Amino acid sequence: MLRLDANEGRCLLSENDLRQILSPEIARRYPVRSLLEEPLAARLGLPASCVLATAGADDAIDRAVRTLAGPGGLVMSTHPGFVEFLAAAQRSFAMYESIPKDPFGPFPLEEICRVLEEKRPQLLILASPDNPSGCVLSRADLAQIAAACRESGTIFIFDATYEDFSPNGATPTDAFAFPNVLVSGSFSKSRGLAGFRIGYIAGNPRMEGVIARLAEAGPPFSLSSSAIEAGRRALALDAKIVRAFVDEIRREVRELSSFLKGMGFLVSESEANFVLLKTEEAQAFARALREKEIFVRTWQGKLGYENLVRITVPGEAREFTQLTEALTSVGNTMGMTKEART
């Protein structure tokens, strides 16, 4: 079975790492968050006081929405986009408004800046690479949006969860140049640790007070001792191991995009670990792949997502071949027309 519906990476830790992470000594100790925050801050080029380790990027976003917008505050993002941004606003009784975005096109920069000036939200949250399209903000795009947010008094959360896969997009280091930008991220994708729920939120030293407020906005032990140790070991991985996995993901994304375009699908220009395609037969397409034990992501009945299918690449050559063979079979069996595919 290939689970290609949740954007989960392949775990890069060794069996020995995992044994140590689950050792009795680690299990019996209360978590010490700073053990992860200090090496993570060093990796990001920040003081440790400017980094908060969280239970996944979801926890980081949730704390930010609850603390910086709260009941009645306005949170904005693009649509289609990552559904958790809306869910976080709903949990905090914040208002949420979306900015329409073509999932197969670039970010609508002019519209984003216009809406910021008009609406003056407390928070703007954008992921780059974006989910579900995989498109990116360039350095210039990031600077333009950060400037518009500064004028409107808005804090900009730049979600960099998929950044390791992107050769062209803006980076967390680029974002830290701006005093009104927070960066969130995750260990779930390029390190394959989704089950441990490890994430972070960070900002430059002028955001240190905001990071302290976010730390107070959740329980003291949101990360387990095992998750903290897993994060530490992931940061210490040989760079060649991470690079080999990232390179394989990039190769598969390029090949899958070309393969699907050859089948006649409209395909996103993705720099993440997934590819988005459009078809009027999205549900039938996904069901046909499930019959071959391959799961892909659809959003049945969700406005703006009805004809979209997102396929995470497996990051392993044999499984990638299994995927392309299944796609060929499904396309032939369904006899999908060009109109249905685009």
C-alpha positions, 0 to 999 in steps of 0.5 A: 500500500502506498499512502500518498495522500498526507505529504508524509516524508520518509523517516531518515533516522536509523533504527539505532536512532529510534531505539535510543529515542525510545529508550527507558532513560528518555521515557522517564524524563520530563521534556526539556524544550531548550534541548531542541530549541538551542540546536534549531536556533543555531541552524536558523542563525538566531538566538535560542530566545527567538525560537519556540519548538512546538508540537508540529507546525499546526501547534505553532500556527494555533498558538499564533492565531490564538495569541495574535488574533484571538476572538474577533481578530482577522486572519487571512490566507489564500484559497485554495490553501492549507486547511489548517489555517482556517481551522486554527482561526475557527478554534480561536473564534477569530474571523477568517477571510480568504484571498482567491488564488489560482492553484495552477498559477503564482501567488496573486501579489497585487491582490494580497497587497490590496487586501492588506491595505483594505482589511488590515488583518491581524495575521496573514499566513502564507505557505511557500511552497504552497499547499496544495499547489507547491508554488513559491514566493520569491525573495522579491515576493516575500519582501513586497508582502512583508512591506505591505504587512508592515504598512497595515500593521499585520504580522506575516507568518511565512510557513516554510514546512516544505522549504527544503524541497524548493530550489527557487523560493524564499527561505527562512533566512530571507524572512528573518530580515523583516521585523514583522515576519514569523516563520513556522516549520516542521520536521514532518516532510524532509525528515519524515517525523510526522508521527513525532509532531515536531515543529517550530515558530521563530522570528528575528530578535525584534520578535523575541517578545512575541515568541515569549508570548507564544510560549506562554500560550500553550502547555509547558510540555507540548513536546514529549521527551522522545519528540525532542530527542528525535528532533535533535537527532534529525538536526544532527543527520549527515547532510548527505543523507538529507540531500540524497532524499531531497534530490530524490523527491525533486527528481520524482516531482519533475518526472511525475509532473512531466508524466501527468502532463503527457497524460493530458492533465493540467499540473501545478508547478510544484516545488514541494514533495507533491504534485497537484493535478486537475480533473473533472473525474477526481473522485473516480480517479482516486477510487481507481488508484485506491483499488491498486492500493495507492491513496491520493488526496482529494477534497470531495464537496469542498468549494474550490477543491472539487476537481483537484487531486494531490499526489505526494511522491514517495521518495523511493525509486521502486515505489515511484515506478509502482505509482507511474505504472498504476497511473498509466493503467488507471488512465487507460482503464478509465478512458479519460478524455482530454476534457475530463483531464483538464 
